[in-house]
Amino acid sequence: MTEETRLETLLPGELVAAAKRVLDANRAAGRCVAVAESCTGGLVAAALTEHAGSSDVFLSGVVSYSDAAKAAHLGVGEDILETFGAVSIATAWAMARGMLQKSGADVSVAVTGIAGPDGGSAKKPVGTVVFARAVKGGDPDDIESQKREFPDNGRGGVRLQAALCALEMLMPEGAA
């Protein structure tokens, strides 16, 4: 590539900056992280790997876009998917726990949602995203999760907001 066509990143600056803060804070805390993504399609992992040397903190990411992938790669039970659906606290929690177990990380975050423009419903409109965080050694009954309804400002907008929220959940307690 010539100097004129060289690209440093394709990602929004705020996403790259948030990922840098996550890497620095977790590096300082001596923690490794992993992510399980659905609606963000690897955007969180992409942001983390924008930074050279990120492999000392970021261990692994799985994009489990389909229900079958959530079951096969993260161990999400079919009963959970059938009962609660892919966009639910139960599914996000199972994704986060599965990622934590498979990766060996200290903390994992899962994100699943409806980015649109289709797929929404009255109960789960476009922009509905569910997050969960699992911590190594944590009580498996202590579910750390949140459901957010982001403004439907287009598929890319929902995915960006979801990725930023997922990164925030990877921050160590008390980190700024």
TAHUVEN-V335756 format. One record per residue. RES is the residue in one small letter. SS is DSSP state (H for helix, E for strand, L for the rest). OMEGA is omega as a letter, one per 20 degrees, with the letter a starting at -180 (999 if undefined). D_FIRST is the distance of its C-alpha to the first C-alpha in Angstrom with 1 decimal. Layout:
BEGIN
[[RES SS OMEGA D_FIRST] [RES SS OMEGA D_FIRST]]
END
This chain:
BEGIN
[[m L r 0.0] [t L a 3.7] [e H a 6.5] [e H a 8.0] [t H a 6.2] [r L r 6.1] [l L r 9.2] [e L r 11.9] [t L r 14.3] [l L a 15.6] [l L r 19.1] [p L a 21.7] [g H a 22.2] [e H r 25.8] [l H r 25.0] [v H r 22.5] [a H r 25.1] [a H r 27.9] [a H r 26.1] [k H r 25.8] [r H r 29.5] [v H r 30.3] [l H a 28.5] [d H a 30.1] [a H r 33.5] [n H r 33.6] [r H r 32.4] [a H r 35.2] [a H a 37.7] [g L a 36.7] [r L r 35.9] [c L a 33.4] [v E r 32.6] [a E a 31.8] [v E r 31.5] [a E a 32.9] [e E r 31.4] [s L a 32.6] [c L r 32.1] [t L r 29.0] [g L r 27.3] [g L a 25.4] [l H r 24.5] [v H r 26.4] [a H r 24.7] [a H r 21.2] [a H r 22.2] [l H a 23.7] [t L r 20.7] [e L a 18.3] [h L r 19.9] [a L r 19.2] [g L a 22.6] [s H a 23.9] [s H r 25.3] [d H r 28.3] [v L a 29.4] [f E a 28.0] [l E a 29.3] [s E r 29.0] [g E r 28.6] [v E r 30.1] [v E a 29.6] [s L a 33.0] [y L a 32.9] [s L r 36.0] [d H r 39.4] [a H r 39.3] [a H r 36.2] [k H r 37.9] [a H a 40.8] [a H a 39.0] [h H a 36.4] [l H r 38.2] [g L r 41.8] [v L a 42.7] [g L r 46.1] [e H r 46.8] [d H r 49.9] [i H a 47.8] [l H a 45.5] [e H a 48.6] [t H a 50.7] [f H a 48.3] [g L a 45.3] [a L a 41.6] [v L a 41.5] [s L r 44.1] [i H a 44.8] [a H r 46.1] [t H r 42.9] [a H a 40.6] [w H r 42.9] [a H r 42.9] [m H a 39.1] [a H r 38.8] [r H r 41.5] [g H r 40.0] [m H r 36.5] [l H a 38.3] [q H a 40.2] [k H a 37.4] [s H a 34.9] [g L r 37.2] [a L r 35.8] [d L r 38.1] [v E r 37.4] [s E r 36.0] [v E r 35.6] [a E r 35.8] [v E r 35.1] [t E a 36.4] [g E a 37.1] [i L a 37.1] [a L r 34.0] [g L j 35.3] [p L r 35.7] [d L r 38.2] [g L r 40.0] [g L r 42.0] [s L r 45.8] [a L a 48.5] [k L a 48.5] [k L a 44.7] [p L r 43.1] [v L a 39.4] [g L r 38.0] [t E a 40.2] [v E r 38.3] [v E a 39.9] [f E r 38.7] [a E r 40.3] [r E r 39.8] [a E a 41.2] [v E r 41.8] [k L a 42.6] [g L a 46.3] [g L r 47.0] [d L a 49.9] [p L r 48.7] [d L r 51.3] [d L a 49.8] [i L r 47.2] [e E a 44.7] [s E r 43.4] [q E r 43.1] [k E a 42.9] [r E r 41.2] [e E r 41.3] [f L r 38.3] [p L r 38.6] [d L r 37.3] [n L r 34.5] [g L a 32.5] [r H r 30.9] [g H r 27.9] [g H r 30.3] [v H a 32.5] [r H r 29.8] [l H r 28.4] [q H r 31.9] [a H r 32.6] [a H r 29.6] [l H r 30.6] [c H r 34.1] [a H r 33.2] [l H r 31.3] [e H r 34.4] [m H r 36.5] [l L r 34.5] [m L r 35.6] [p L r 38.4] [e L r 41.8] [g L r 42.4] [a L a 38.8] [a L 999 37.8]]
END
